[in-house]
Amino acid sequence: MLRIPRAAYFLLKDARLSVVAVGAIGQATQDTLTGAWEIVCSPRTTRELWKWFDDCEHYAALLPREVWKVGTCRRAKAWIERANDSDSEDQRR
């Protein structure tokens, strides 16, 4: 399960992604305690989302009015990387 920050989830709602990714985002649930969104998806979809946040970060940096997206995308990428690291450790055990 992938967890992403609330603001990152709302960026994804309007993103152009694969049908599989859109389906996973549509089935996401929000943690009422933290506000984070939990997305059940495959490693391939996780990579697609990380790449989308990376592209979004770079494009948003070009426009001063979009600078808030840079931080949001960086946080989302960090959360995804942490999830991938913990999944890798679980598989090694």
Buried (B, 14 or more C-beta within 10 A) or exposed (E): EBBBBEBBBEBBEEBEBEEEBBEBBEEBEEEEEEEBBBBEBEEEBBEBBBEBBBEBBEEBEEEEEEEEBBEBBBBBBEBBEEBBEEBEEEEEE
